[in-house]
């Protein structure tokens, strides 16, 4: 490992650490990160492929992986888990260095976005998980530079905590769920009891709004984007707009 040592060395000059899921060692990225001077910590992760800090979790996808993950529905679950446990979930889409830096030619992307179009699927994913960040990389070496940039001013990740994320305890409780830190649990329970709000859409509403007061002010169009359903959005909007006598 390369460790910088110099007089008056600042804390920022310390060796960067990256926690890497063991399955990622089938690729060359861990080696490239090591060559860039990062300390690689191999572990088995339940959530994410790379942990850059206590806040940043990265799910890495090649183009082929991205397409197959969308087709199987696996990507939705992976992103959902990252959003649940990390404040800054990142989906890294890594292109091959010797291929075009695009999914498809411009002529293939029509004006009408269809559910089968990869751009459409990514857009819907971000709409459902507003905190998700999508990062594009041209190559393995570009990814290493991106990781270094993302780690700027971040604390180093904790190996023990990273391996515990998403793992049920003996009592069946999943540890390190950061939602309780990010959200008011009483407000969450109130939100989940509102008409039109379900187990499948309440997290997207939470991620898209900072308070119940903000939810109450959203137009039905924005609610539909967050909830993934025009019908559910109208049910909620009608309830919020109803006069008191109607509620009795």
Buried (B, 14 or more C-beta within 10 A) or exposed (E): EEEEEEEEEEEEEEEBBBBBBEEBEEBEBBEBBBEBBBBBBBEEBBBBBBBBBBBBBBBBBBBEBBBEBBEEEEBBEBBBBBBBBBBBBBBBBBBEEEEEEEBEEEEEBEEEEEEEBBEBBBEBBBBBBBBBBEBBBBBBBBBBEBBBEBBEEBEBBBBEEBBBBBEEEEEEEBEBEBEEEEBEEEBBEEBBEBEBBEEEBBBBBBBBBEEBEEBEEBEBEBBBBBBBBEEBBBBBBEBBEEEEEEEE
